[in-house]
Amino acid sequence: MLKAPSKTKFSRAAGAAVAFALLSSGAMAQDAPQPQVQPRAPEITAPSAPALPTGEGSGAPAAESAPAAAPSPTGAAPEASAPATPADGASNAPSAAQPGGTTPETAATPSLTPSPTDGTATDAAADAGIPLGTGSAEALAPEALAIPADTLPHDLSPWGMFMAADMVVKGVMLGLALASLACWTILVVKAFEIAGAKRNANRALRAIHSAQTLEEARVSAGNRKDPAAFMLRAAEEEYQRSEAAIEDAGGEGVKERVSSLLGRIELQAGRRLSRGTGILATVGSIAPFVGLFGTVWGIMNSFIGISESQTTNLAVVAPGIAEALLATAIGLVAAIPAVVIYNMFARSITGYRALLGDAGAGIERLVSRDLDFRNLRRGGLRHRQAAE
């Protein structure tokens, strides 16, 4: 009776030992250390993901992923999940091991959002010819955008703009420059000519006023070739030609002929002195319009250049417009002095004609005086003859 219970107890103890051994082997298999797998080096990419949570939050995904790697109750489950578990552990290991390391990296990552002024600065750098690279931020500094004057693509001096102008605009500029040169040449020549003519006319006028007869005035004037001296000689010749008719026809006809002759000489002298002033009037009237034509032509070429370059940047447009406006400037430079010189000469020639008019009036008085004294001599002779 005592052996049966002992066998029963022994069998129960053996069964408990076997069950404990089985349970211990399963727990040991579950708690066995996972084989360490070296993680593959991550690729260097732009940090486009949002910032990772710090502190305890970073370990939460690793803790949640642990149940997914738990072995199934069957015996094959641990073997099947064993290769996959290291990969999950390796992928989650950095997050769990370094909870605070992600925060500095996230904070140190520069913002990739472009500022509103980046496009404007980039366009300005491209227009200025500054290459854009990794150091474009330094290249876009105001000091870098300042281009020295000696490195400008266009020479904006008058000569440089003339050389860069179109052939038509160059022709307009050359024509206006020659017209301006002609105006200044006329100024120099006519100034000396008018001054000399006025000086001779004043000298002849003084001789006429101081003379008592036409012959005396003609001798005082001499053989000069100025119009006033020529008027004296012409009046004396006409008087001598009409001397035979004076006895019978009187002196009225002589006065008319001398007055007509002096008027023609005065008109010819004024016309001769006005020679060349027509160029001044022409240049003064048409030079601005010729310059405007050159400006219009140059602006047309500038617009064509804008359409070809497909840009409205002032660095490209301004030189062509400046070259075009230079034609108008040259036209004004030629026209304004021409008008001033023409008005000055017109007044001077009018004054000279007035001097010739005074000289002609003095000559007519001398002719009339000679005729009167001639009549007196004739009357005295008749009285003497009658008395005898």
Short mmCIF file of the C-alpha atoms (twelve columns), coordinates in Angstrom:
data_MODEL
# 
_entry.id   MODEL 
# 
loop_
_atom_site.group_PDB 
_atom_site.id 
_atom_site.type_symbol 
_atom_site.label_atom_id 
_atom_site.label_alt_id 
_atom_site.label_comp_id 
_atom_site.label_asym_id 
_atom_site.label_seq_id 
_atom_site.Cartn_x 
_atom_site.Cartn_y 
_atom_site.Cartn_z 
_atom_site.pdbx_PDB_model_num 
ATOM 1   C CA . MET A 1   0.000  0.000   0.000    1 
ATOM 2   C CA . LEU A 2   2.903  2.334   0.700    1 
ATOM 3   C CA . LYS A 3   4.663  1.722   -2.700   1 
ATOM 4   C CA . ALA A 4   1.727  2.855   -4.797   1 
ATOM 5   C CA . PRO A 5   1.668  6.369   -3.421   1 
ATOM 6   C CA . SER A 6   5.430  6.700   -3.740   1 
ATOM 7   C CA . LYS A 7   5.315  5.729   -7.383   1 
ATOM 8   C CA . THR A 8   2.525  8.184   -7.935   1 
ATOM 9   C CA . LYS A 9   4.506  10.964  -6.275   1 
ATOM 10  C CA . PHE A 10  7.590  10.051  -8.308   1 
ATOM 11  C CA . SER A 11  5.658  10.140  -11.551  1 
ATOM 12  C CA . ARG A 12  4.181  13.505  -10.630  1 
ATOM 13  C CA . ALA A 13  7.611  14.895  -9.756   1 
ATOM 14  C CA . ALA A 14  9.030  13.591  -13.020  1 
ATOM 15  C CA . GLY A 15  6.199  15.162  -14.998  1 
ATOM 16  C CA . ALA A 16  6.689  18.466  -13.222  1 
ATOM 17  C CA . ALA A 17  10.416 18.353  -13.936  1 
ATOM 18  C CA . VAL A 18  9.810  17.653  -17.622  1 
ATOM 19  C CA . ALA A 19  7.270  20.469  -17.829  1 
ATOM 20  C CA . PHE A 20  9.635  22.848  -16.078  1 
ATOM 21  C CA . ALA A 21  12.448 21.850  -18.416  1 
ATOM 22  C CA . LEU A 22  10.238 22.487  -21.430  1 
ATOM 23  C CA . LEU A 23  9.145  25.844  -20.087  1 
ATOM 24  C CA . SER A 24  12.731 26.790  -19.228  1 
ATOM 25  C CA . SER A 25  13.965 25.877  -22.702  1 
ATOM 26  C CA . GLY A 26  11.206 28.020  -24.309  1 
ATOM 27  C CA . ALA A 27  12.003 30.980  -22.072  1 
ATOM 28  C CA . MET A 28  15.711 30.640  -22.753  1 
ATOM 29  C CA . ALA A 29  15.035 30.520  -26.482  1 
ATOM 30  C CA . GLN A 30  12.918 33.630  -26.185  1 
ATOM 31  C CA . ASP A 31  15.475 35.502  -24.052  1 
ATOM 32  C CA . ALA A 32  18.487 34.395  -26.072  1 
ATOM 33  C CA . PRO A 33  20.580 37.381  -27.257  1 
ATOM 34  C CA . GLN A 34  19.904 38.458  -30.805  1 
ATOM 35  C CA . PRO A 35  22.834 38.279  -33.206  1 
ATOM 36  C CA . GLN A 36  24.270 41.739  -33.725  1 
ATOM 37  C CA . VAL A 37  24.027 42.982  -37.284  1 
ATOM 38  C CA . GLN A 38  26.065 45.981  -38.310  1 
ATOM 39  C CA . PRO A 39  23.736 48.665  -39.739  1 
ATOM 40  C CA . ARG A 40  24.400 49.784  -43.264  1 
ATOM 41  C CA . ALA A 41  25.783 53.282  -43.599  1 
ATOM 42  C CA . PRO A 42  22.856 55.641  -44.325  1 
ATOM 43  C CA . GLU A 43  22.834 57.555  -47.595  1 
ATOM 44  C CA . ILE A 44  23.430 61.256  -47.372  1 
ATOM 45  C CA . THR A 45  20.213 62.944  -48.371  1 
ATOM 46  C CA . ALA A 46  18.646 66.315  -47.713  1 
ATOM 47  C CA . PRO A 47  16.853 66.377  -44.350  1 
ATOM 48  C CA . SER A 48  13.311 66.616  -45.674  1 
ATOM 49  C CA . ALA A 49  11.628 64.692  -42.782  1 
ATOM 50  C CA . PRO A 50  10.243 66.677  -39.846  1 
ATOM 51  C CA . ALA A 51  12.241 66.911  -36.655  1 
ATOM 52  C CA . LEU A 52  12.300 63.729  -34.606  1 
ATOM 53  C CA . PRO A 53  10.888 63.870  -31.088  1 
ATOM 54  C CA . THR A 54  13.415 64.047  -28.276  1 
ATOM 55  C CA . GLY A 55  13.678 62.530  -24.832  1 
ATOM 56  C CA . GLU A 56  11.349 59.720  -23.955  1 
ATOM 57  C CA . GLY A 57  9.306  60.064  -27.112  1 
ATOM 58  C CA . SER A 58  12.151 58.753  -29.243  1 
ATOM 59  C CA . GLY A 59  12.183 55.443  -27.412  1 
ATOM 60  C CA . ALA A 60  8.461  54.840  -27.897  1 
ATOM 61  C CA . PRO A 61  8.714  53.468  -31.440  1 
ATOM 62  C CA . ALA A 62  11.388 50.989  -30.294  1 
ATOM 63  C CA . ALA A 63  9.265  49.863  -27.382  1 
ATOM 64  C CA . GLU A 64  6.240  49.451  -29.616  1 
ATOM 65  C CA . SER A 65  8.217  47.453  -32.175  1 
ATOM 66  C CA . ALA A 66  9.375  44.952  -29.551  1 
ATOM 67  C CA . PRO A 67  6.096  42.990  -29.410  1 
ATOM 68  C CA . ALA A 68  6.152  42.635  -33.169  1 
ATOM 69  C CA . ALA A 69  9.400  40.691  -32.852  1 
ATOM 70  C CA . ALA A 70  8.098  38.344  -30.135  1 
ATOM 71  C CA . PRO A 71  8.268  34.662  -31.151  1 
ATOM 72  C CA . SER A 72  5.106  32.714  -31.775  1 
ATOM 73  C CA . PRO A 73  4.155  29.793  -29.443  1 
ATOM 74  C CA . THR A 74  5.264  27.277  -32.019  1 
ATOM 75  C CA . GLY A 75  8.812  26.098  -32.183  1 
ATOM 76  C CA . ALA A 76  9.429  27.253  -35.768  1 
ATOM 77  C CA . ALA A 77  8.359  30.817  -35.113  1 
ATOM 78  C CA . PRO A 78  11.564 31.890  -33.328  1 
ATOM 79  C CA . GLU A 79  13.699 30.461  -36.115  1 
ATOM 80  C CA . ALA A 80  11.674 32.200  -38.824  1 
ATOM 81  C CA . SER A 81  11.609 35.537  -37.096  1 
ATOM 82  C CA . ALA A 82  15.198 35.428  -35.986  1 
ATOM 83  C CA . PRO A 83  16.719 36.921  -39.216  1 
ATOM 84  C CA . ALA A 84  14.100 39.677  -39.371  1 
ATOM 85  C CA . THR A 85  14.359 40.636  -35.730  1 
ATOM 86  C CA . PRO A 86  17.978 41.907  -35.917  1 
ATOM 87  C CA . ALA A 87  17.058 44.153  -38.836  1 
ATOM 88  C CA . ASP A 88  14.216 45.688  -36.878  1 
ATOM 89  C CA . GLY A 89  16.380 45.993  -33.850  1 
ATOM 90  C CA . ALA A 90  19.186 47.495  -35.879  1 
ATOM 91  C CA . SER A 91  16.860 50.015  -37.454  1 
ATOM 92  C CA . ASN A 92  15.381 50.978  -34.113  1 
ATOM 93  C CA . ALA A 93  18.616 50.772  -32.176  1 
ATOM 94  C CA . PRO A 94  19.906 54.284  -33.041  1 
ATOM 95  C CA . SER A 95  16.616 55.854  -32.017  1 
ATOM 96  C CA . ALA A 96  16.534 54.009  -28.708  1 
ATOM 97  C CA . ALA A 97  20.225 54.322  -27.961  1 
ATOM 98  C CA . GLN A 98  20.528 57.995  -28.731  1 
ATOM 99  C CA . PRO A 99  17.369 59.739  -27.665  1 
ATOM 100 C CA . GLY A 100 18.955 63.131  -27.301  1 
ATOM 101 C CA . GLY A 101 21.248 63.060  -30.357  1 
ATOM 102 C CA . THR A 102 18.580 63.854  -32.891  1 
ATOM 103 C CA . THR A 103 17.752 67.219  -31.407  1 
ATOM 104 C CA . PRO A 104 21.112 68.923  -32.161  1 
ATOM 105 C CA . GLU A 105 21.141 67.538  -35.707  1 
ATOM 106 C CA . THR A 106 17.639 68.813  -36.321  1 
ATOM 107 C CA . ALA A 107 18.445 72.187  -34.835  1 
ATOM 108 C CA . ALA A 108 21.652 72.486  -36.835  1 
ATOM 109 C CA . THR A 109 20.014 71.629  -40.152  1 
ATOM 110 C CA . PRO A 110 19.724 74.852  -42.233  1 
ATOM 111 C CA . SER A 111 16.313 75.858  -43.536  1 
ATOM 112 C CA . LEU A 112 15.869 75.010  -47.202  1 
ATOM 113 C CA . THR A 113 12.943 77.399  -47.741  1 
ATOM 114 C CA . PRO A 114 14.101 80.186  -50.143  1 
ATOM 115 C CA . SER A 115 13.586 83.715  -48.972  1 
ATOM 116 C CA . PRO A 116 11.537 86.122  -51.145  1 
ATOM 117 C CA . THR A 117 14.612 88.120  -52.009  1 
ATOM 118 C CA . ASP A 118 16.612 85.153  -53.340  1 
ATOM 119 C CA . GLY A 119 15.063 85.406  -56.833  1 
ATOM 120 C CA . THR A 120 15.717 89.134  -57.096  1 
ATOM 121 C CA . ALA A 121 19.301 88.745  -55.923  1 
ATOM 122 C CA . THR A 122 19.839 85.861  -58.331  1 
ATOM 123 C CA . ASP A 123 18.522 87.923  -61.256  1 
ATOM 124 C CA . ALA A 124 20.690 90.865  -60.269  1 
ATOM 125 C CA . ALA A 125 23.742 88.606  -60.087  1 
ATOM 126 C CA . ALA A 126 22.948 87.077  -63.467  1 
ATOM 127 C CA . ASP A 127 22.522 90.537  -65.048  1 
ATOM 128 C CA . ALA A 128 25.771 91.704  -63.507  1 
ATOM 129 C CA . GLY A 129 27.624 88.650  -64.846  1 
ATOM 130 C CA . ILE A 130 28.458 87.141  -61.409  1 
ATOM 131 C CA . PRO A 131 28.665 83.314  -61.530  1 
ATOM 132 C CA . LEU A 132 26.309 81.495  -59.162  1 
ATOM 133 C CA . GLY A 133 27.803 78.594  -57.220  1 
ATOM 134 C CA . THR A 134 28.079 77.341  -53.689  1 
ATOM 135 C CA . GLY A 135 29.209 80.758  -52.497  1 
ATOM 136 C CA . SER A 136 26.400 82.664  -54.202  1 
ATOM 137 C CA . ALA A 137 25.370 84.233  -50.905  1 
ATOM 138 C CA . GLU A 138 28.738 85.933  -50.651  1 
ATOM 139 C CA . ALA A 139 28.688 86.807  -54.364  1 
ATOM 140 C CA . LEU A 140 25.344 88.559  -53.986  1 
ATOM 141 C CA . ALA A 141 26.697 90.978  -51.438  1 
ATOM 142 C CA . PRO A 142 26.347 94.695  -52.351  1 
ATOM 143 C CA . GLU A 143 30.095 95.000  -52.656  1 
ATOM 144 C CA . ALA A 144 30.171 92.204  -55.235  1 
ATOM 145 C CA . LEU A 145 27.366 93.776  -57.284  1 
ATOM 146 C CA . ALA A 146 29.237 97.070  -57.608  1 
ATOM 147 C CA . ILE A 147 30.891 96.967  -61.043  1 
ATOM 148 C CA . PRO A 148 33.858 99.286  -61.583  1 
ATOM 149 C CA . ALA A 149 33.407 101.987 -64.204  1 
ATOM 150 C CA . ASP A 150 36.385 100.796 -66.229  1 
ATOM 151 C CA . THR A 151 34.847 97.324  -66.668  1 
ATOM 152 C CA . LEU A 152 31.494 98.475  -68.084  1 
ATOM 153 C CA . PRO A 153 30.550 96.695  -71.329  1 
ATOM 154 C CA . HIS A 154 29.909 100.027 -73.108  1 
ATOM 155 C CA . ASP A 155 32.035 103.153 -73.330  1 
ATOM 156 C CA . LEU A 156 29.554 105.893 -72.428  1 
ATOM 157 C CA . SER A 157 31.843 108.762 -73.398  1 
ATOM 158 C CA . PRO A 158 30.731 110.840 -76.439  1 
ATOM 159 C CA . TRP A 159 33.420 109.276 -78.623  1 
ATOM 160 C CA . GLY A 160 32.605 105.761 -77.411  1 
ATOM 161 C CA . MET A 161 28.897 106.246 -78.072  1 
ATOM 162 C CA . PHE A 162 29.681 107.620 -81.538  1 
ATOM 163 C CA . MET A 163 31.829 104.599 -82.399  1 
ATOM 164 C CA . ALA A 164 29.147 102.195 -81.136  1 
ATOM 165 C CA . ALA A 165 26.306 103.918 -83.015  1 
ATOM 166 C CA . ASP A 166 24.612 102.676 -86.175  1 
ATOM 167 C CA . MET A 167 25.925 103.792 -89.579  1 
ATOM 168 C CA . VAL A 168 22.869 105.975 -90.203  1 
ATOM 169 C CA . VAL A 169 23.239 107.622 -86.810  1 
ATOM 170 C CA . LYS A 170 26.949 108.084 -87.460  1 
ATOM 171 C CA . GLY A 171 26.140 109.795 -90.763  1 
ATOM 172 C CA . VAL A 172 23.692 112.116 -89.024  1 
ATOM 173 C CA . MET A 173 26.247 112.959 -86.352  1 
ATOM 174 C CA . LEU A 174 28.982 113.629 -88.912  1 
ATOM 175 C CA . GLY A 175 26.679 115.842 -90.968  1 
ATOM 176 C CA . LEU A 176 25.670 117.847 -87.929  1 
ATOM 177 C CA . ALA A 177 29.290 118.145 -86.818  1 
ATOM 178 C CA . LEU A 178 30.288 119.472 -90.253  1 
ATOM 179 C CA . ALA A 179 27.357 121.897 -90.192  1 
ATOM 180 C CA . SER A 180 28.433 123.158 -86.789  1 
ATOM 181 C CA . LEU A 181 32.008 123.544 -88.042  1 
ATOM 182 C CA . ALA A 182 30.722 125.525 -91.036  1 
ATOM 183 C CA . CYS A 183 28.769 127.819 -88.716  1 
ATOM 184 C CA . TRP A 184 31.808 128.576 -86.607  1 
ATOM 185 C CA . THR A 185 33.906 129.137 -89.732  1 
ATOM 186 C CA . ILE A 186 31.321 131.591 -91.061  1 
ATOM 187 C CA . LEU A 187 31.350 133.339 -87.708  1 
ATOM 188 C CA . VAL A 188 35.103 133.932 -87.876  1 
ATOM 189 C CA . VAL A 189 35.196 134.936 -91.551  1 
ATOM 190 C CA . LYS A 190 32.122 137.143 -91.509  1 
ATOM 191 C CA . ALA A 191 33.132 138.830 -88.290  1 
ATOM 192 C CA . PHE A 192 36.346 140.088 -89.905  1 
ATOM 193 C CA . GLU A 193 34.556 140.928 -93.170  1 
ATOM 194 C CA . ILE A 194 31.786 142.962 -91.548  1 
ATOM 195 C CA . ALA A 195 34.213 144.721 -89.243  1 
ATOM 196 C CA . GLY A 196 36.397 145.741 -92.210  1 
ATOM 197 C CA . ALA A 197 33.389 146.867 -94.280  1 
ATOM 198 C CA . LYS A 198 32.087 149.008 -91.434  1 
ATOM 199 C CA . ARG A 199 35.502 150.543 -90.912  1 
ATOM 200 C CA . ASN A 200 35.801 151.494 -94.617  1 
ATOM 201 C CA . ALA A 201 32.235 152.829 -94.708  1 
ATOM 202 C CA . ASN A 202 32.876 155.049 -91.692  1 
ATOM 203 C CA . ARG A 203 36.072 156.356 -93.281  1 
ATOM 204 C CA . ALA A 204 34.283 157.165 -96.548  1 
ATOM 205 C CA . LEU A 205 31.418 158.765 -94.634  1 
ATOM 206 C CA . ARG A 206 33.822 161.072 -92.806  1 
ATOM 207 C CA . ALA A 207 35.423 162.017 -96.140  1 
ATOM 208 C CA . ILE A 208 32.004 162.800 -97.645  1 
ATOM 209 C CA . HIS A 209 30.950 164.934 -94.690  1 
ATOM 210 C CA . SER A 210 34.185 166.929 -94.747  1 
ATOM 211 C CA . ALA A 211 34.276 167.491 -98.539  1 
ATOM 212 C CA . GLN A 212 32.751 170.516 -100.286 1 
ATOM 213 C CA . THR A 213 32.478 169.000 -103.736 1 
ATOM 214 C CA . LEU A 214 32.055 165.548 -105.211 1 
ATOM 215 C CA . GLU A 215 35.524 165.616 -106.705 1 
ATOM 216 C CA . GLU A 216 37.100 166.497 -103.360 1 
ATOM 217 C CA . ALA A 217 35.335 163.591 -101.658 1 
ATOM 218 C CA . ARG A 218 36.410 161.216 -104.396 1 
ATOM 219 C CA . VAL A 219 40.039 162.262 -104.006 1 
ATOM 220 C CA . SER A 220 39.837 161.806 -100.234 1 
ATOM 221 C CA . ALA A 221 38.442 158.278 -100.661 1 
ATOM 222 C CA . GLY A 222 41.269 157.334 -103.006 1 
ATOM 223 C CA . ASN A 223 41.229 154.144 -105.033 1 
ATOM 224 C CA . ARG A 224 39.904 151.856 -102.320 1 
ATOM 225 C CA . LYS A 225 37.650 149.009 -103.416 1 
ATOM 226 C CA . ASP A 226 35.071 149.302 -100.681 1 
ATOM 227 C CA . PRO A 227 31.446 150.039 -101.658 1 
ATOM 228 C CA . ALA A 228 31.467 153.588 -100.262 1 
ATOM 229 C CA . ALA A 229 34.497 154.607 -102.347 1 
ATOM 230 C CA . PHE A 230 32.966 152.876 -105.363 1 
ATOM 231 C CA . MET A 231 29.780 154.914 -104.853 1 
ATOM 232 C CA . LEU A 232 31.814 158.135 -104.966 1 
ATOM 233 C CA . ARG A 233 33.534 157.150 -108.195 1 
ATOM 234 C CA . ALA A 234 30.266 155.971 -109.775 1 
ATOM 235 C CA . ALA A 235 28.511 159.266 -108.913 1 
ATOM 236 C CA . GLU A 236 31.359 161.318 -110.357 1 
ATOM 237 C CA . GLU A 237 31.365 159.296 -113.582 1 
ATOM 238 C CA . GLU A 238 27.589 159.735 -113.993 1 
ATOM 239 C CA . TYR A 239 27.936 163.464 -113.398 1 
ATOM 240 C CA . GLN A 240 30.616 163.736 -116.056 1 
ATOM 241 C CA . ARG A 241 28.552 161.731 -118.551 1 
ATOM 242 C CA . SER A 242 25.559 164.015 -118.062 1 
ATOM 243 C CA . GLU A 243 27.531 167.265 -118.126 1 
ATOM 244 C CA . ALA A 244 26.700 167.994 -121.763 1 
ATOM 245 C CA . ALA A 245 22.941 167.654 -121.101 1 
ATOM 246 C CA . ILE A 246 22.980 169.748 -117.979 1 
ATOM 247 C CA . GLU A 247 23.180 172.969 -119.965 1 
ATOM 248 C CA . ASP A 248 19.864 172.375 -121.670 1 
ATOM 249 C CA . ALA A 249 17.981 169.768 -119.545 1 
ATOM 250 C CA . GLY A 250 19.016 170.928 -116.119 1 
ATOM 251 C CA . GLY A 251 20.252 168.825 -113.205 1 
ATOM 252 C CA . GLU A 252 17.104 166.937 -112.180 1 
ATOM 253 C CA . GLY A 253 17.833 164.044 -114.466 1 
ATOM 254 C CA . VAL A 254 21.379 163.752 -113.120 1 
ATOM 255 C CA . LYS A 255 20.102 163.546 -109.538 1 
ATOM 256 C CA . GLU A 256 17.687 160.732 -110.395 1 
ATOM 257 C CA . ARG A 257 20.305 158.723 -112.220 1 
ATOM 258 C CA . VAL A 258 22.865 159.147 -109.431 1 
ATOM 259 C CA . SER A 259 20.271 158.146 -106.783 1 
ATOM 260 C CA . SER A 260 19.320 155.002 -108.722 1 
ATOM 261 C CA . LEU A 261 22.970 154.072 -109.211 1 
ATOM 262 C CA . LEU A 262 23.807 154.527 -105.525 1 
ATOM 263 C CA . GLY A 263 20.790 152.419 -104.500 1 
ATOM 264 C CA . ARG A 264 21.923 149.539 -106.705 1 
ATOM 265 C CA . ILE A 265 25.470 149.698 -105.349 1 
ATOM 266 C CA . GLU A 266 24.176 149.738 -101.781 1 
ATOM 267 C CA . LEU A 267 21.930 146.725 -102.458 1 
ATOM 268 C CA . GLN A 268 24.761 144.751 -104.059 1 
ATOM 269 C CA . ALA A 269 27.085 145.532 -101.163 1 
ATOM 270 C CA . GLY A 270 24.504 144.316 -98.638  1 
ATOM 271 C CA . ARG A 271 23.857 141.143 -100.637 1 
ATOM 272 C CA . ARG A 272 27.573 140.456 -100.907 1 
ATOM 273 C CA . LEU A 273 28.036 140.921 -97.189  1 
ATOM 274 C CA . SER A 274 25.076 138.621 -96.440  1 
ATOM 275 C CA . ARG A 275 26.645 135.784 -98.410  1 
ATOM 276 C CA . GLY A 276 27.054 132.752 -96.161  1 
ATOM 277 C CA . THR A 277 24.447 133.755 -93.613  1 
ATOM 278 C CA . GLY A 278 21.905 131.572 -95.397  1 
ATOM 279 C CA . ILE A 279 23.864 128.545 -94.196  1 
ATOM 280 C CA . LEU A 280 23.401 129.767 -90.644  1 
ATOM 281 C CA . ALA A 281 19.659 130.082 -91.144  1 
ATOM 282 C CA . THR A 282 19.457 126.633 -92.715  1 
ATOM 283 C CA . VAL A 283 21.472 124.949 -89.990  1 
ATOM 284 C CA . GLY A 284 19.539 126.735 -87.278  1 
ATOM 285 C CA . SER A 285 16.201 125.597 -88.687  1 
ATOM 286 C CA . ILE A 286 16.832 121.997 -89.745  1 
ATOM 287 C CA . ALA A 287 19.628 120.787 -87.442  1 
ATOM 288 C CA . PRO A 288 17.259 119.895 -84.559  1 
ATOM 289 C CA . PHE A 289 15.062 117.882 -86.917  1 
ATOM 290 C CA . VAL A 290 18.044 116.074 -88.416  1 
ATOM 291 C CA . GLY A 291 19.221 115.224 -84.913  1 
ATOM 292 C CA . LEU A 292 15.717 114.044 -84.058  1 
ATOM 293 C CA . PHE A 293 15.790 111.763 -87.090  1 
ATOM 294 C CA . GLY A 294 19.029 110.219 -85.824  1 
ATOM 295 C CA . THR A 295 17.473 109.773 -82.389  1 
ATOM 296 C CA . VAL A 296 14.387 108.057 -83.791  1 
ATOM 297 C CA . TRP A 297 16.544 105.748 -85.886  1 
ATOM 298 C CA . GLY A 298 18.755 104.889 -82.916  1 
ATOM 299 C CA . ILE A 299 15.777 104.173 -80.651  1 
ATOM 300 C CA . MET A 300 14.347 101.878 -83.331  1 
ATOM 301 C CA . ASN A 301 17.616 99.950  -83.304  1 
ATOM 302 C CA . SER A 302 17.491 99.831  -79.492  1 
ATOM 303 C CA . PHE A 303 14.013 98.322  -79.574  1 
ATOM 304 C CA . ILE A 304 15.194 95.771  -82.114  1 
ATOM 305 C CA . GLY A 305 18.065 94.887  -79.777  1 
ATOM 306 C CA . ILE A 306 15.616 94.523  -76.886  1 
ATOM 307 C CA . SER A 307 13.483 92.105  -78.885  1 
ATOM 308 C CA . GLU A 308 16.532 90.072  -79.904  1 
ATOM 309 C CA . SER A 309 18.028 89.885  -76.415  1 
ATOM 310 C CA . GLN A 310 14.596 89.385  -74.806  1 
ATOM 311 C CA . THR A 311 15.486 91.541  -71.839  1 
ATOM 312 C CA . THR A 312 14.534 94.986  -70.619  1 
ATOM 313 C CA . ASN A 313 17.513 95.402  -68.347  1 
ATOM 314 C CA . LEU A 314 18.794 98.978  -68.349  1 
ATOM 315 C CA . ALA A 315 22.354 97.723  -68.738  1 
ATOM 316 C CA . VAL A 316 21.337 96.465  -72.201  1 
ATOM 317 C CA . VAL A 317 18.832 99.153  -73.198  1 
ATOM 318 C CA . ALA A 318 20.447 102.339 -71.878  1 
ATOM 319 C CA . PRO A 319 23.584 102.438 -74.120  1 
ATOM 320 C CA . GLY A 320 21.547 102.298 -77.344  1 
ATOM 321 C CA . ILE A 321 19.175 105.021 -76.170  1 
ATOM 322 C CA . ALA A 322 22.111 107.173 -75.053  1 
ATOM 323 C CA . GLU A 323 23.707 106.805 -78.491  1 
ATOM 324 C CA . ALA A 324 20.428 107.840 -80.109  1 
ATOM 325 C CA . LEU A 325 19.994 110.878 -77.876  1 
ATOM 326 C CA . LEU A 326 23.538 111.960 -78.690  1 
ATOM 327 C CA . ALA A 327 22.336 112.768 -82.231  1 
ATOM 328 C CA . THR A 328 19.733 115.190 -80.884  1 
ATOM 329 C CA . ALA A 329 22.318 116.743 -78.587  1 
ATOM 330 C CA . ILE A 330 24.687 117.342 -81.519  1 
ATOM 331 C CA . GLY A 331 21.797 118.795 -83.524  1 
ATOM 332 C CA . LEU A 332 21.048 121.278 -80.757  1 
ATOM 333 C CA . VAL A 333 24.737 122.105 -80.391  1 
ATOM 334 C CA . ALA A 334 24.810 122.928 -84.109  1 
ATOM 335 C CA . ALA A 335 21.473 124.777 -84.237  1 
ATOM 336 C CA . ILE A 336 21.630 127.035 -81.184  1 
ATOM 337 C CA . PRO A 337 24.925 128.802 -82.082  1 
ATOM 338 C CA . ALA A 338 23.809 129.023 -85.721  1 
ATOM 339 C CA . VAL A 339 20.650 130.930 -84.774  1 
ATOM 340 C CA . VAL A 340 22.552 133.235 -82.430  1 
ATOM 341 C CA . ILE A 341 25.261 133.950 -85.023  1 
ATOM 342 C CA . TYR A 342 22.660 134.544 -87.739  1 
ATOM 343 C CA . ASN A 343 20.789 137.107 -85.634  1 
ATOM 344 C CA . MET A 344 24.038 138.843 -84.751  1 
ATOM 345 C CA . PHE A 345 25.090 139.067 -88.396  1 
ATOM 346 C CA . ALA A 346 21.627 140.227 -89.451  1 
ATOM 347 C CA . ARG A 347 21.873 143.168 -87.078  1 
ATOM 348 C CA . SER A 348 25.441 143.926 -88.185  1 
ATOM 349 C CA . ILE A 349 24.540 143.848 -91.884  1 
ATOM 350 C CA . THR A 350 21.541 146.086 -91.237  1 
ATOM 351 C CA . GLY A 351 23.843 148.569 -89.535  1 
ATOM 352 C CA . TYR A 352 26.272 148.391 -92.448  1 
ATOM 353 C CA . ARG A 353 23.500 149.094 -94.932  1 
ATOM 354 C CA . ALA A 354 22.525 152.087 -92.843  1 
ATOM 355 C CA . LEU A 355 26.097 153.379 -93.136  1 
ATOM 356 C CA . LEU A 356 25.993 152.931 -96.916  1 
ATOM 357 C CA . GLY A 357 22.640 154.720 -96.976  1 
ATOM 358 C CA . ASP A 358 24.193 157.645 -95.118  1 
ATOM 359 C CA . ALA A 359 27.106 157.659 -97.561  1 
ATOM 360 C CA . GLY A 360 24.714 157.613 -100.540 1 
ATOM 361 C CA . ALA A 361 22.698 160.472 -99.097  1 
ATOM 362 C CA . GLY A 362 25.906 162.467 -98.604  1 
ATOM 363 C CA . ILE A 363 26.955 161.814 -102.211 1 
ATOM 364 C CA . GLU A 364 23.544 162.978 -103.479 1 
ATOM 365 C CA . ARG A 365 23.947 166.177 -101.512 1 
ATOM 366 C CA . LEU A 366 27.373 166.732 -103.039 1 
ATOM 367 C CA . VAL A 367 25.956 166.208 -106.541 1 
ATOM 368 C CA . SER A 368 23.112 168.634 -105.839 1 
ATOM 369 C CA . ARG A 369 25.570 171.201 -104.484 1 
ATOM 370 C CA . ASP A 370 27.786 170.889 -107.534 1 
ATOM 371 C CA . LEU A 371 24.777 171.417 -109.791 1 
ATOM 372 C CA . ASP A 372 23.710 174.501 -107.884 1 
ATOM 373 C CA . PHE A 373 27.166 176.049 -107.997 1 
ATOM 374 C CA . ARG A 374 27.300 175.224 -111.689 1 
ATOM 375 C CA . ASN A 375 24.028 177.066 -112.235 1 
ATOM 376 C CA . LEU A 376 25.302 180.009 -110.223 1 
ATOM 377 C CA . ARG A 377 28.406 180.214 -112.333 1 
ATOM 378 C CA . ARG A 378 26.311 180.003 -115.445 1 
ATOM 379 C CA . GLY A 379 23.973 182.729 -114.153 1 
ATOM 380 C CA . GLY A 380 26.845 185.005 -113.255 1 
ATOM 381 C CA . LEU A 381 28.373 184.505 -116.661 1 
ATOM 382 C CA . ARG A 382 25.111 185.428 -118.302 1 
ATOM 383 C CA . HIS A 383 24.788 188.527 -116.179 1 
ATOM 384 C CA . ARG A 384 28.265 189.612 -117.137 1 
ATOM 385 C CA . GLN A 385 27.583 188.927 -120.771 1 
ATOM 386 C CA . ALA A 386 24.334 190.889 -120.586 1 
ATOM 387 C CA . ALA A 387 26.069 193.780 -118.880 1 
ATOM 388 C CA . GLU A 388 28.677 193.955 -121.551 1 
# 
